[in-house]
Structures are given as C-alpha cells and as structure tokens.
Amino acid sequence: MERLSERPRSATLLAEPLGITVAAVVQHLAVLESSGLIRSEKVGRTRTCRIEPLGLRTIEDWISEQRTLWERRLDRLGKVLDEE
C-alpha cells in the first residue's frame, strides 16, 4: 500500500523489492482489490494497480469508530481502577 501511495505500479514492480514471486504478489493484490482498497487494470500482460481512495475512507471511518469505542471503554476502566 505504501508503494502504491506513491504512484500506480505493476505487480512486477511491486514484487521486485519484496523477494517473493509475482504470483504471490498478485494473490495479495487480489485480496486488497476484493476488499476495495485498490483497483487494477490489465493491459496485455501487465496488471497495474492503484489505490482506491473510497476504500481507504471506509477503513478510516471504521478505525475512527473503533477508536471512539475503545477510548470510552478505557476511560471507564480508568475510573474503576481509580476507585479501587
């Protein structure tokens, strides 16, 4: 994801510094694409991937909700511990 945030890249370019096969990278990209985090386009033999901003926004919203929930829980826990 970090390398894709710089610019769209092919699966081959994404695989180069990782020391894993292009096939393994393509499997990971398929998971990211099915979750809506990236989208890809295949032209000939080259599959180019780019970040899908809407997918990232969805995750950002979920993380924000979780942060709020856990902050409340931890605040309550802090109060309980202070009482003891």
Stockholm file with secondary structure:
# STOCKHOLM 1.0

chainA/1-84         MERLSERPRSATLLAEPLGITVAAVVQHLAVLESSGLIRSEKVGRTRTCRIEPLGLRTIEDWISEQRTLWERRLDRLGKVLDEE
#=GR chainA/1-84 SS CHHHHHSCEEHHHHHGGGTSCHHHHHHHHHHHHHTTSEEEEEETTEEEEEECHHHHHHHHHHHHHHHHHHHHHHHHHHHHHHHC
#=GC SS_cons        CHHHHHSCEEHHHHHGGGTSCHHHHHHHHHHHHHTTSEEEEEETTEEEEEECHHHHHHHHHHHHHHHHHHHHHHHHHHHHHHHC
//
